[in-house]
């Protein structure tokens, strides 16, 4: 209780200058604040972008998400972003079978990552688990409309259709020397469009664009917008 009272008193003290000053005395300043990368690296290491486990969760073969080669699309997208936004050196990866179907089994396979590191010359290897879902929805909603015949307002049922896209990735980075998993990050994005049967590839890339800063921010510093308040008098 004492700690809570102290924190409350401190917060009130910080707010006093703002309360005492008029709006004309305070100026809001927009800043670009640097955010350190999640992975502690120098920035010019060799990195191998490995295959990812594609989580199916038992979807039917005719599921719309199954029409997208998420493995190829995400691998190509991630390599492109790293090449464009970092000084990391991307190395080619031989055809290989991942040592598991979840993060725990990937993490436990230290010898697998060490062996691939020696074969590719990579300093770090990137893999993980990706899930991509597409959901078409249709339903009715009630809306008001005014009849042009008599000018009266009525209620009617209107069909509403939409497509939702969910992209969920559990990304892991492995040290090629030790085989240890040195970083694990989870990213998730949901997009919904007022249109049924919205294109699957377009939906996937809408998800990826929304996550781009976070994905690249694992390896290099990023800028984050923020506000600060300056007293002018």
Secondary structure, DSSP 4 states (H G I P E B T S, - for coil): -HHHHHHHHHHHHHHHHHHHS-GGGEEEEEEEEEE--SS---S--EEEE---EE--TT--TT-GGGGS-HHHHHHHHHHHHHHHH---EE--------S-SSHHHHHH-HHHHHHHHHHH--SEEEEEEEEEEEEEEEEEEEEEEE-TTT--EEEEEEEEEEEEEEEEEEEEEEETTT--EEEEEEEEEEEEESSTT--HHHHHHHHHHHHHHHHHTTTS-EEEEEEEEEE--
